[in-house]
């Protein structure tokens, strides 16, 4: 072999090694970002579960004071059952499953709002320490849900940006990395809620 052939082979070998390490790095970054989005989804579900776990205690506390508000209490219990029965495989998130999940959680939020409006009729209940603590925990949980949803959306945005950039987009499809769906505002959420007493 002459010197020119050896130089060409060395350049080709370096190019192949560089290409392999670039693709490997790209693939590993996609895996890391995908796993991060999945983990963040688990955090969202954890906070929704925390809220669902608080509801029986809240309902029982209210039940002691407002037994004749049976319809409102049953509505909360049914909404909780519907919200907790829904499970989503985080590796298969799509617009339809997120929307269904969001609707179930919105139904629960709506039922809780009706319950808290009902509580306004009972000054003794509003002063009950157990109820006040549960209400504070519920409010804190709602804040945590908002934070985790925002973090999930940020994680999805980072992932989606990475897999859609060139040349990553060419390899993302080959390796099965598809664009993920983020949480979006519910339809009609731009309108103020109607509260009736």
MARDO-314441 format. One line per 3 residues: their letters; for each residue z, x, y of N, C-alpha, C, O. Coordinates in nm, 4 decimals. Example, Ala and Ser with C-alpha at 12.3 -4.5 7.8 and 13.67 -1.06 7.14 Angstrom:
<pts>
AS	0.7800,1.3190,-0.5690,0.7800,1.2300,-0.4500,0.7800,1.3200,-0.3300,0.8465,1.4236,-0.3319 | 0.7080,1.2850,-0.2250,0.7140,1.3670,-0.1060,0.7870,1.2900,0.0030,0.8039,1.3409,0.1138
</pts>
This chain:
<pts>
XXX	0.0000,0.0841,-0.1181,0.0000,0.0000,0.0000,0.0000,0.0884,0.1242,0.0701,0.1891,0.1342 | -0.0796,0.0460,0.2137,-0.0826,0.1246,0.3366,0.0222,0.0746,0.4349,0.0860,-0.0287,0.4150 | 0.0371,0.1508,0.5397,0.1396,0.1240,0.6398,0.1193,-0.0109,0.7088,0.2165,-0.0808,0.7377
XXX	-0.0042,-0.0475,0.7350,-0.0373,-0.1728,0.8035,0.0051,-0.2935,0.7187,0.0587,-0.3904,0.7723 | -0.0178,-0.2885,0.5895,0.0202,-0.3971,0.4980,0.1714,-0.4115,0.4926,0.2223,-0.5235,0.4916 | 0.2434,-0.3014,0.4892,0.3892,-0.3048,0.4865,0.4451,-0.3675,0.6144,0.5416,-0.4437,0.6096
XXX	0.3854,-0.3357,0.7260,0.4299,-0.3924,0.8536,0.4058,-0.5437,0.8542,0.4918,-0.6203,0.8977 | 0.2888,-0.5866,0.8059,0.2575,-0.7303,0.8010,0.3547,-0.8018,0.7083,0.4043,-0.9094,0.7420 | 0.3824,-0.7443,0.5928,0.4771,-0.8049,0.4982,0.6180,-0.8115,0.5580,0.6895,-0.9097,0.5378
XXX	0.6573,-0.7088,0.6302,0.7896,-0.7074,0.6930,0.7986,-0.8159,0.8003,0.8992,-0.8861,0.8096 | 0.6939,-0.8293,0.8806,0.6919,-0.9323,0.9850,0.6964,-1.0708,0.9224,0.7696,-1.1574,0.9701 | 0.6192,-1.0933,0.8159,0.6187,-1.2226,0.7463,0.7559,-1.2501,0.6865,0.8058,-1.3623,0.6952
XXX	0.8176,-1.1486,0.6256,0.9510,-1.1660,0.5660,1.0536,-1.2009,0.6733,1.1372,-1.2889,0.6531 | 1.0475,-1.1329,0.7864,1.1400,-1.1632,0.8960,1.1179,-1.3047,0.9470,1.2142,-1.3765,0.9742 | 0.9920,-1.3457,0.9603,0.9603,-1.4813,1.0073,1.0125,-1.5865,0.9095,1.0673,-1.6885,0.9512
XXX	0.9956,-1.5618,0.7804,1.0430,-1.6563,0.6785,1.1960,-1.6656,0.6821,1.2516,-1.7752,0.6772 | 1.2633,-1.5512,0.6906,1.4098,-1.5506,0.6963,1.4583,-1.6222,0.8221,1.5523,-1.7015,0.8164 | 1.3940,-1.5942,0.9358,1.4309,-1.6605,1.0616,1.4106,-1.8119,1.0519,1.4960,-1.8895,1.0947
XXX	1.2959,-1.8533,0.9947,1.2658,-1.9958,0.9798,1.3669,-2.0635,0.8874,1.4142,-2.1736,0.9158 | 1.3994,-1.9965,0.7765,1.4968,-2.0517,0.6817,1.6326,-2.0696,0.7489,1.6954,-2.1747,0.7353 | 1.6777,-1.9678,0.8210,1.8096,-1.9792,0.8835,1.8093,-2.0827,0.9951,1.9109,-2.1487,1.0169
XXX	1.6982,-2.0989,1.0663,1.6888,-2.2013,1.1714,1.6957,-2.3411,1.1115,1.7687,-2.4270,1.1609 | 1.6202,-2.3633,1.0059,1.6189,-2.4952,0.9408,1.7554,-2.5233,0.8774,1.8060,-2.6352,0.8846 | 1.8138,-2.4217,0.8158,1.9464,-2.4373,0.7553,2.0496,-2.4731,0.8628,2.1314,-2.5629,0.8427
XXX	2.0461,-2.4035,0.9762,2.1379,-2.4329,1.0855,2.1174,-2.5733,1.1404,2.2135,-2.6445,1.1695 | 1.9912,-2.6120,1.1543,1.9578,-2.7456,1.2038,2.0108,-2.8520,1.1073,2.0725,-2.9498,1.1496 | 1.9863,-2.8322,0.9779,2.0317,-2.9272,0.8765,2.1845,-2.9383,0.8776,2.2393,-3.0485,0.8751
XXX	2.2520,-2.8242,0.8814,2.3985,-2.8251,0.8809,2.4556,-2.8921,1.0048,2.5576,-2.9606,0.9970 | 2.3913,-2.8731,1.1179,2.4355,-2.9400,1.2402,2.4180,-3.0905,1.2275,2.5049,-3.1666,1.2700 | 2.3066,-3.1346,1.1693,2.2842,-3.2781,1.1492,2.3902,-3.3365,1.0569,2.4416,-3.4455,1.0820
XXX	2.4230,-3.2646,0.9506,2.5268,-3.3109,0.8573,2.6607,-3.3219,0.9306,2.7313,-3.4217,0.9165 | 2.6949,-3.2208,1.0076,2.8216,-3.2204,1.0811,2.8284,-3.3370,1.1788,2.9306,-3.4052,1.1867 | 2.7219,-3.3602,1.2524,2.7199,-3.4684,1.3514,2.7217,-3.6052,1.2830,2.7846,-3.6986,1.3326
XXX	2.6530,-3.6169,1.1698,2.6523,-3.7420,1.0938,2.7929,-3.7728,1.0427,2.8403,-3.8859,1.0541 | 2.8589,-3.6724,0.9868,2.9951,-3.6903,0.9369,3.0925,-3.7224,1.0505,3.1870,-3.7991,1.0319 | 3.0694,-3.6643,1.1660,3.1538,-3.6933,1.2819,3.1403,-3.8396,1.3237,3.2398,-3.9050,1.3550
XXX	3.0174,-3.8907,1.3241,2.9956,-4.0314,1.3592,3.0602,-4.1231,1.2557,3.1184,-4.2256,1.2916 | 3.0507,-4.0876,1.1289,3.1126,-4.1677,1.0222,3.2648,-4.1668,1.0379,3.3296,-4.2706,1.0240 | 3.3210,-4.0506,1.0665,3.4668,-4.0408,1.0857,3.5097,-4.1221,1.2076,3.6144,-4.1867,1.2058
XXX	3.4302,-4.1189,1.3115,3.4637,-4.1947,1.4314,3.4579,-4.3442,1.4040,3.5377,-4.4203,1.4587 | 3.3644,-4.3871,1.3197,3.3582,-4.5285,1.2809,3.4871,-4.5674,1.2084,3.5401,-4.6766,1.2296 | 3.5371,-4.4786,1.1235,3.6631,-4.5053,1.0529,3.7772,-4.5228,1.1525,3.8663,-4.6047,1.1302
XXX	3.7756,-4.4472,1.2617,3.8782,-4.4624,1.3652,3.8688,-4.5991,1.4323,3.9708,-4.6603,1.4643 | 3.7471,-4.6463,1.4534,3.7279,-4.7801,1.5114,3.7881,-4.8841,1.4175,3.8645,-4.9707,1.4601 | 3.7530,-4.8749,1.2896,3.8053,-4.9717,1.1916,3.9571,-4.9653,1.1809,4.0226,-5.0681,1.1636
XXX	4.0127,-4.8461,1.1911,4.1586,-4.8297,1.1841,4.2271,-4.9069,1.2961,4.3294,-4.9715,1.2734 | 4.1719,-4.9008,1.4159,4.2333,-4.9710,1.5288,4.2180,-5.1227,1.5142,4.3093,-5.1980,1.5481 | 4.1029,-5.1672,1.4640,4.0872,-5.3103,1.4393,4.1860,-5.3560,1.3312,4.2413,-5.4656,1.3393
XXX	4.2075,-5.2715,1.2306,4.3039,-5.3052,1.1251,4.4450,-5.3101,1.1822,4.5245,-5.3960,1.1441 | 4.4763,-5.2192,1.2725,4.6084,-5.2200,1.3372,4.6300,-5.3531,1.4083,4.7377,-5.4120,1.3999 | 4.5273,-5.3997,1.4779,4.5388,-5.5281,1.5474,4.5592,-5.6400,1.4455,4.6441,-5.7271,1.4647
XXX	4.4824,-5.6378,1.3388,4.4954,-5.7418,1.2363,4.6345,-5.7406,1.1732,4.6878,-5.8461,1.1386 | 4.6933,-5.6224,1.1581,4.8269,-5.6119,1.0997,4.9357,-5.6664,1.1924,5.0396,-5.7123,1.1450 | 4.9132,-5.6618,1.3223,5.0109,-5.7141,1.4185,5.0103,-5.8669,1.4242,5.1115,-5.9284,1.4579
XXX	4.8992,-5.9264,1.3922,4.8818,-6.0703,1.4127,4.9794,-6.1565,1.3332,5.0341,-6.2507,1.3905 | 5.0048,-6.1305,1.2044,5.1013,-6.2165,1.1332,5.2387,-6.2201,1.2006,5.3009,-6.3260,1.2091 | 5.2856,-6.1052,1.2482,5.4152,-6.1017,1.3173,5.4098,-6.1822,1.4468,5.5036,-6.2551,1.4791
XXX	5.3020,-6.1690,1.5193,5.2856,-6.2424,1.6446,5.2819,-6.3928,1.6175,5.3482,-6.4707,1.6860 | 5.2042,-6.4327,1.5174,5.1933,-6.5753,1.4830,5.3287,-6.6298,1.4397,5.3679,-6.7386,1.4819 | 5.3999,-6.5564,1.3570,5.5322,-6.6031,1.3106,5.6313,-6.6165,1.4250,5.7126,-6.7089,1.4263
XXX	5.6251,-6.5260,1.5201,5.7144,-6.5344,1.6356,5.6824,-6.6579,1.7186,5.7726,-6.7311,1.7597 | 5.5552,-6.6806,1.7429,5.5137,-6.7972,1.8213,5.5445,-6.9257,1.7450,5.5855,-7.0254,1.8045 | 5.5245,-6.9233,1.6135,5.5463,-7.0421,1.5312,5.6885,-7.0958,1.5464,5.7101,-7.2170,1.5464
XXX	5.7839,-7.0059,1.5593,5.9233,-7.0478,1.5748,5.9467,-7.1266,1.7028,6.0347,-7.2126,1.7073 | 5.8704,-7.0989,1.8051,5.8885,-7.1646,1.9344,5.7905,-7.2799,1.9558,5.8220,-7.3784,2.0225 | 5.6730,-7.2662,1.8989,5.5662,-7.3621,1.9296,5.5074,-7.4200,1.8016,5.3870,-7.4109,1.7773
XXX	5.5930,-7.4789,1.7210,5.5494,-7.5311,1.5914,5.4398,-7.6363,1.6054,5.3556,-7.6491,1.5165 | 5.4391,-7.7116,1.7147,5.3389,-7.8166,1.7272,5.2033,-7.7621,1.7757,5.1101,-7.8399,1.7959 | 5.1914,-7.6325,1.7942,5.0637,-7.5697,1.8298,4.9919,-7.5244,1.7020,4.9316,-7.4172,1.6976
XXX	4.9996,-7.6070,1.6004,4.9488,-7.5740,1.4680,4.8010,-7.5348,1.4700,4.7623,-7.4372,1.4057 | 4.7193,-7.6086,1.5419,4.5748,-7.5823,1.5450,4.5454,-7.4417,1.6001,4.4614,-7.3699,1.5458 | 4.6127,-7.4044,1.7045,4.5928,-7.2718,1.7649,4.6364,-7.1623,1.6682,4.5666,-7.0623,1.6511
XXX	4.7524,-7.1817,1.6051,4.8033,-7.0821,1.5109,4.7110,-7.0684,1.3898,4.6841,-6.9572,1.3444 | 4.6628,-7.1804,1.3378,4.5707,-7.1750,1.2237,4.4395,-7.1081,1.2630,4.3798,-7.0362,1.1829 | 4.3945,-7.1317,1.3862,4.2727,-7.0667,1.4343,4.2863,-6.9156,1.4351,4.1928,-6.8444,1.3983
XXX	4.4013,-6.8665,1.4765,4.4253,-6.7222,1.4775,4.4265,-6.6686,1.3345,4.3674,-6.5644,1.3063 | 4.4934,-6.7395,1.2456,4.5020,-6.6956,1.1056,4.3632,-6.6926,1.0415,4.3302,-6.5978,0.9702 | 4.2822,-6.7948,1.0661,4.1465,-6.7989,1.0100,4.0593,-6.6884,1.0685,3.9839,-6.6236,0.9959
XXX	4.0693,-6.6669,1.1987,3.9901,-6.5617,1.2623,4.0291,-6.4241,1.2088,3.9438,-6.3377,1.1887 | 4.1596,-6.4049,1.1860,4.2061,-6.2781,1.1294,4.1506,-6.2588,0.9889,4.1044,-6.1501,0.9539 | 4.1553,-6.3645,0.9089,4.1029,-6.3548,0.7717,3.9548,-6.3184,0.7731,3.9101,-6.2352,0.6942
XXX	3.8801,-6.3802,0.8618,3.7359,-6.3518,0.8702,3.7121,-6.2081,0.9156,3.6264,-6.1388,0.8607 | 3.7873,-6.1637,1.0152,3.7691,-6.0287,1.0691,3.8069,-5.9219,0.9674,3.7406,-5.8184,0.9593 | 3.9121,-5.9451,0.8896,3.9561,-5.8433,0.7936,3.8768,-5.8461,0.6630,3.8814,-5.7503,0.5859
XXX	3.8050,-5.9540,0.6381,3.7265,-5.9608,0.5149,3.5956,-5.8837,0.5261,3.5318,-5.8541,0.4251 | 3.5562,-5.8515,0.6467,3.4292,-5.7834,0.6684,3.4458,-5.6327,0.6569,3.5256,-5.5725,0.7287 | 3.3704,-5.5725,0.5667,3.3714,-5.4272,0.5530,3.2287,-5.3759,0.5686,3.1324,-5.4419,0.5295
XXX	3.2177,-5.2580,0.6261,3.0869,-5.1980,0.6507,3.0875,-5.0574,0.5946,3.1827,-4.9819,0.6142 | 2.9810,-5.0229,0.5250,2.9638,-4.8873,0.4762,2.9205,-4.8010,0.5948,2.8112,-4.8212,0.6478 | 3.0033,-4.7056,0.6379,2.9713,-4.6284,0.7583,2.8433,-4.5461,0.7467,2.7837,-4.5101,0.8483
XXX	2.8008,-4.5162,0.6254,2.6772,-4.4400,0.6101,2.5547,-4.5293,0.6244,2.4418,-4.4805,0.6278 | 2.5774,-4.6610,0.6327,2.4657,-4.7551,0.6427,2.4841,-4.8468,0.7644,2.4609,-4.9674,0.7553 | 2.5247,-4.7910,0.8756,2.5412,-4.8713,0.9965,2.4046,-4.9054,1.0542,2.3186,-4.8188,1.0700
XXX	2.3866,-5.0316,1.0851,2.2639,-5.0723,1.1530,2.2994,-5.1810,1.2534,2.4130,-5.2283,1.2580 | 2.2019,-5.2198,1.3329,2.2280,-5.3154,1.4407,2.2842,-5.4466,1.3875,2.3747,-5.5039,1.4481 | 2.2322,-5.4949,1.2758,2.2767,-5.6231,1.2211,2.4213,-5.6168,1.1728,2.4995,-5.7073,1.2023
XXX	2.4585,-5.5122,1.0993,2.5960,-5.5050,1.0480,2.6964,-5.4848,1.1612,2.8055,-5.5418,1.1584 | 2.6602,-5.4042,1.2602,2.7514,-5.3852,1.3738,2.7665,-5.5154,1.4506,2.8763,-5.5486,1.4953 | 2.6567,-5.5900,1.4666,2.6646,-5.7177,1.5383,2.7525,-5.8175,1.4624,2.8329,-5.8876,1.5238
XXX	2.7382,-5.8246,1.3304,2.8217,-5.9142,1.2501,2.9689,-5.8745,1.2614,3.0563,-5.9599,1.2765 | 2.9947,-5.7455,1.2541,3.1315,-5.6955,1.2658,3.1891,-5.7309,1.4027,3.3027,-5.7768,1.4142 | 3.1083,-5.7088,1.5056,3.1516,-5.7382,1.6416,3.1784,-5.8876,1.6598,3.2738,-5.9250,1.7280
XXX	3.0959,-5.9732,1.5999,3.1165,-6.1175,1.6120,3.2473,-6.1594,1.5467,3.3209,-6.2415,1.6013 | 3.2760,-6.1033,1.4304,3.4022,-6.1361,1.3624,3.5208,-6.0908,1.4468,3.6197,-6.1631,1.4589 | 3.5115,-5.9721,1.5048,3.6201,-5.9217,1.5881,3.6311,-6.0012,1.7189,3.7411,-6.0222,1.7699
XXX	3.5177,-6.0448,1.7725,3.5196,-6.1266,1.8948,3.5843,-6.2616,1.8679,3.6563,-6.3145,1.9526 | 3.5587,-6.3173,1.7495,3.6226,-6.4432,1.7116,3.7741,-6.4283,1.7090,3.8470,-6.5176,1.7520 | 3.8201,-6.3155,1.6586,3.9635,-6.2890,1.6544,4.0188,-6.2698,1.7960,4.1261,-6.3207,1.8283
XXX	3.9468,-6.1976,1.8784,3.9898,-6.1783,2.0179,4.0006,-6.3115,2.0901,4.0945,-6.3348,2.1662 | 3.9046,-6.3976,2.0658,3.9031,-6.5297,2.1286,4.0223,-6.6135,2.0832,4.0871,-6.6796,2.1643 | 4.0504,-6.6102,1.9540,4.1638,-6.6858,1.8999,4.2956,-6.6319,1.9566,4.3864,-6.7091,1.9876
XXX	4.3056,-6.5004,1.9699,4.4262,-6.4412,2.0282,4.4414,-6.4810,2.1745,4.5526,-6.5065,2.2210 | 4.3316,-6.4863,2.2459,4.3375,-6.5288,2.3869,4.3901,-6.6705,2.3979,4.4731,-6.6998,2.4839 | 4.3417,-6.7597,2.3101,4.3906,-6.8985,2.3109,4.5395,-6.9027,2.2788,4.6141,-6.9811,2.3375
XXX	4.5822,-6.8184,2.1858,4.7248,-6.8137,2.1504,4.8086,-6.7685,2.2693,4.9136,-6.8263,2.2974 | 4.7626,-6.6659,2.3386,4.8394,-6.6147,2.4517,4.8406,-6.7127,2.5685,4.9368,-6.7154,2.6453 | 4.7361,-6.7927,2.5832,4.7360,-6.8981,2.6864,4.8371,-7.0050,2.6475,4.9076,-7.0582,2.7333
XXX	4.8446,-7.0368,2.5191,4.9403,-7.1348,2.4694,5.0832,-7.0906,2.4975,5.1690,-7.1726,2.5303 | 5.1079,-6.9625,2.4849,5.2417,-6.9068,2.5044,5.2925,-6.9348,2.6455,5.4134,-6.9457,2.6664 | 5.2036,-6.9464,2.7407,5.2430,-6.9712,2.8797,5.3258,-7.0996,2.8932,5.4023,-7.1143,2.9885
XXX	5.3108,-7.1909,2.7995,5.3841,-7.3181,2.8044,5.5304,-7.3020,2.7613,5.6096,-7.3949,2.7768 | 5.5666,-7.1855,2.7076,5.6990,-7.1682,2.6480,5.7729,-7.0518,2.7148,5.7615,-6.9372,2.6713 | 5.8483,-7.0819,2.8202,5.9190,-6.9748,2.8920,6.0181,-6.8991,2.8040,6.0358,-6.7784,2.8208
XXX	6.0831,-6.9688,2.7099,6.1782,-6.9004,2.6214,6.1063,-6.7973,2.5341,6.1571,-6.6878,2.5104 | 5.9878,-6.8346,2.4872,5.9100,-6.7432,2.4036,5.8647,-6.6228,2.4855,5.8699,-6.5093,2.4382 | 5.8207,-6.6478,2.6072,5.7755,-6.5377,2.6927,5.8884,-6.4390,2.7209,5.8624,-6.3222,2.7496
XXX	6.0119,-6.4839,2.7130,6.1271,-6.3974,2.7390,6.1817,-6.3339,2.6101,6.2677,-6.2460,2.6167 | 6.1330,-6.3770,2.4941,6.1806,-6.3264,2.3658,6.1415,-6.1784,2.3508,6.0243,-6.1433,2.3643 | 6.2391,-6.0931,2.3231,6.2157,-5.9484,2.3150,6.1158,-5.9132,2.2050,6.0295,-5.8276,2.2249
XXX	6.1267,-5.9782,2.0895,6.0352,-5.9519,1.9788,5.8921,-5.9850,2.0201,5.7996,-5.9082,1.9937 | 5.8750,-6.1002,2.0852,5.7416,-6.1398,2.1300,5.6883,-6.0410,2.2342,5.5713,-6.0030,2.2292 | 5.7723,-5.9998,2.3274,5.7289,-5.9065,2.4312,5.6841,-5.7733,2.3710,5.5855,-5.7144,2.4150
XXX	5.7575,-5.7268,2.2701,5.7201,-5.6017,2.2036,5.5874,-5.6166,2.1291,5.5018,-5.5284,2.1349 | 5.5714,-5.7292,2.0590,5.4464,-5.7527,1.9876,5.3291,-5.7630,2.0848,5.2208,-5.7106,2.0588 | 5.3520,-5.8306,2.1959,5.2465,-5.8449,2.2963,5.2089,-5.7077,2.3540,5.0909,-5.6801,2.3757
XXX	5.3069,-5.6235,2.3784,5.2801,-5.4888,2.4300,5.2043,-5.4051,2.3270,5.1129,-5.3303,2.3618 | 5.2434,-5.4185,2.1989,5.1728,-5.3465,2.0935,5.0287,-5.3939,2.0823,4.9372,-5.3137,2.0637 | 5.0094,-5.5244,2.0936,4.8742,-5.5803,2.0857,4.7886,-5.5307,2.2020,4.6722,-5.4949,2.1840
XXX	4.8472,-5.5292,2.3202,4.7744,-5.4797,2.4377,4.7379,-5.3318,2.4203,4.6265,-5.2903,2.4521 | 4.8323,-5.2540,2.3701,4.8053,-5.1124,2.3443,4.6963,-5.0939,2.2403,4.6129,-5.0041,2.2516 | 4.6976,-5.1790,2.1396,4.5956,-5.1712,2.0356,4.4583,-5.2053,2.0911,4.3594,-5.1413,2.0555
XXX	4.4512,-5.3053,2.1776,4.3228,-5.3400,2.2396,4.2690,-5.2210,2.3194,4.1487,-5.1950,2.3192 | 4.3578,-5.1497,2.3868,4.3153,-5.0300,2.4601,4.2655,-4.9224,2.3643,4.1652,-4.8561,2.3906 | 4.3367,-4.9059,2.2529,4.2946,-4.8063,2.1530,4.1586,-4.8417,2.0943,4.0756,-4.7538,2.0708
XXX	4.1363,-4.9696,2.0709,4.0065,-5.0138,2.0185,3.8959,-4.9745,2.1165,3.7923,-4.9217,2.0762 | 3.9185,-5.0005,2.2444,3.8181,-4.9661,2.3457,3.7916,-4.8152,2.3478,3.6769,-4.7721,2.3591 | 3.8975,-4.7360,2.3368,3.8816,-4.5900,2.3372,3.8028,-4.5445,2.2147,3.7105,-4.4639,2.2267
XXX	3.8383,-4.5953,2.0979,3.7702,-4.5528,1.9751,3.6250,-4.5994,1.9726,3.5388,-4.5276,1.9219 | 3.5962,-4.7175,2.0258,3.4570,-4.7626,2.0342,3.3778,-4.6712,2.1271,3.2632,-4.6370,2.0982 | 3.4391,-4.6319,2.2385,3.3703,-4.5407,2.3315,3.3446,-4.4065,2.2638,3.2358,-4.3503,2.2759
XXX	3.4442,-4.3555,2.1928,3.4269,-4.2273,2.1229,3.3200,-4.2375,2.0148,3.2413,-4.1447,1.9957 | 3.3173,-4.3496,1.9447,3.2135,-4.3705,1.8438,3.0761,-4.3675,1.9099,2.9846,-4.3014,1.8609 | 3.0620,-4.4390,2.0210,2.9339,-4.4410,2.0912,2.8938,-4.3015,2.1393,2.7763,-4.2655,2.1332
XXX	2.9896,-4.2235,2.1867,2.9601,-4.0868,2.2300,2.9154,-4.0012,2.1120,2.8232,-3.9206,2.1244 | 2.9810,-4.0190,1.9978,2.9452,-3.9444,1.8778,2.8042,-3.9813,1.8319,2.7248,-3.8942,1.7962 | 2.7744,-4.1099,1.8332,2.6410,-4.1574,1.7942,2.5360,-4.1061,1.8935,2.4270,-4.0654,1.8532
XXX	2.5684,-4.1081,2.0210,2.4738,-4.0603,2.1216,2.4418,-3.9121,2.1000,2.3254,-3.8726,2.1061 | 2.5436,-3.8307,2.0749,2.5215,-3.6885,2.0487,2.4347,-3.6671,1.9257,2.3418,-3.5863,1.9269 | 2.4660,-3.7401,1.8203,2.3879,-3.7311,1.6965,2.2434,-3.7731,1.7212,2.1504,-3.7010,1.6852
XXX	2.2246,-3.8904,1.7830,2.0891,-3.9414,1.8077,2.0082,-3.8464,1.8952,1.8896,-3.8250,1.8704 | 2.0710,-3.7903,1.9958,2.0018,-3.6950,2.0833,1.9570,-3.5728,2.0040,1.8449,-3.5247,2.0199 | 2.0452,-3.5239,1.9192,2.0131,-3.4041,1.8415,1.8976,-3.4291,1.7441,1.8050,-3.3483,1.7362
XXX	1.9023,-3.5399,1.6703,1.7973,-3.5630,1.5699,1.6641,-3.6030,1.6328,1.5605,-3.5950,1.5669 | 1.6648,-3.6458,1.7588,1.5403,-3.6852,1.8239,1.4753,-3.5723,1.9029,1.3606,-3.5850,1.9456 | 1.5481,-3.4604,1.9230,1.4916,-3.3460,1.9953,1.3884,-3.2744,1.9089,1.3968,-3.2741,1.7861
XXX	1.2918,-3.2144,1.9756,1.1921,-3.1343,1.9062,1.2472,-2.9931,1.8887,1.3049,-2.9411,1.9841 | 1.2340,-2.9300,1.7779,1.1646,-2.9649,1.6550,1.2525,-3.0378,1.5542,1.2079,-3.0669,1.4432 | 1.3773,-3.0679,1.5912,1.4706,-3.1320,1.4978,1.4140,-3.2612,1.4410,1.4340,-3.2920,1.3235
XXX	1.3434,-3.3367,1.5244,1.2907,-3.4657,1.4816,1.1972,-3.4534,1.3612,1.1908,-3.5437,1.2779 | 1.1250,-3.3419,1.3521,1.0341,-3.3227,1.2379,1.1121,-3.3094,1.1075,1.0708,-3.3602,1.0033 | 1.2242,-3.2411,1.1151,1.3017,-3.2167,0.9935,1.4030,-3.3276,0.9649,1.4401,-3.3493,0.8496
XXX	1.4473,-3.3971,1.0680,1.5457,-3.5039,1.0489,1.4919,-3.6092,0.9533,1.5622,-3.6508,0.8612 | 1.3686,-3.6524,0.9740,1.3082,-3.7524,0.8858,1.2929,-3.7012,0.7436,1.3150,-3.7745,0.6471 | 1.2550,-3.5751,0.7317,1.2381,-3.5165,0.5979,1.3701,-3.5143,0.5218,1.3728,-3.5348,0.4004
XXX	1.4799,-3.4892,0.5935,1.6112,-3.4787,0.5298,1.6866,-3.6114,0.5246,1.7984,-3.6169,0.4733 | 1.6266,-3.7181,0.5771,1.6889,-3.8509,0.5696,1.7874,-3.8818,0.6811,1.8691,-3.9727,0.6670 | 1.7817,-3.8089,0.7908,1.8696,-3.8359,0.9044,1.7978,-3.9301,1.0003,1.6986,-3.8930,1.0630
XXX	1.8489,-4.0513,1.0107,1.7871,-4.1516,1.0971,1.8772,-4.1809,1.2155,1.9971,-4.1529,1.2133 | 1.8173,-4.2376,1.3181,1.8909,-4.2744,1.4386,2.0002,-4.3752,1.4017,1.9775,-4.4658,1.3216 | 2.1183,-4.3584,1.4605,2.2307,-4.4496,1.4359,2.2404,-4.5519,1.5480,2.1882,-4.5314,1.6576
XXX	2.3081,-4.6623,1.5187,2.3263,-4.7704,1.6155,2.4677,-4.7619,1.6718,2.5643,-4.7407,1.5985 | 2.4776,-4.7786,1.8024,2.6075,-4.7754,1.8700,2.6539,-4.9178,1.8989,2.5766,-5.0129,1.8877 | 2.7799,-4.9310,1.9361,2.8317,-5.0605,1.9812,2.7639,-5.0955,2.1120,2.7386,-5.0085,2.1953
XXX	2.7349,-5.2225,2.1295,2.6804,-5.2715,2.2562,2.7656,-5.3901,2.2993,2.8369,-5.4495,2.2184 | 2.7577,-5.4226,2.4232,2.8327,-5.5384,2.4731,2.7813,-5.6650,2.4054,2.6619,-5.6792,2.3790 | 2.8732,-5.7560,2.3781,2.8361,-5.8849,2.3208,2.7515,-5.9629,2.4203,2.7698,-5.9509,2.5414
XXX	2.6603,-6.0415,2.3694,2.5803,-6.1273,2.4554,2.6722,-6.2211,2.5325,2.7604,-6.2843,2.4744 | 2.6516,-6.2298,2.6619,2.7328,-6.3171,2.7452,2.8592,-6.2516,2.7972,2.9353,-6.3144,2.8709 | 2.8834,-6.1257,2.7602,3.0071,-6.0607,2.8050,3.0052,-6.0278,2.9538,3.1081,-5.9936,3.0120
XXX	2.8873,-6.0384,3.0148,2.8806,-6.0134,3.1587,2.9376,-6.1308,3.2387,2.9640,-6.1178,3.3582 | 2.9565,-6.2459,3.1721,3.0128,-6.3638,3.2375,3.1646,-6.3647,3.2195,3.2160,-6.3282,3.1137 | 3.2336,-6.4061,3.3219,3.3797,-6.4159,3.3122,3.4174,-6.5252,3.2120,3.3537,-6.6305,3.2080
XXX	3.5215,-6.5001,3.1306,3.5625,-6.6015,3.0336,3.6167,-6.7267,3.1034,3.6778,-6.7194,3.2101 | 3.5926,-6.8398,3.0405,3.6399,-6.9673,3.0948,3.7755,-6.9977,3.0318,3.7861,-7.0097,2.9098 | 3.8776,-7.0099,3.1135,4.0123,-7.0378,3.0630,4.0510,-7.1770,3.1105,4.0483,-7.2084,3.2295
XX	4.0872,-7.2592,3.0122,4.1286,-7.3967,3.0455,4.2701,-7.4197,2.9970,4.3075,-7.3760,2.8882 | 4.3482,-7.4882,3.0781,4.4864,-7.5220,3.0407,4.4954,-7.6691,3.0072,4.6031,-7.7182,2.9731
</pts>
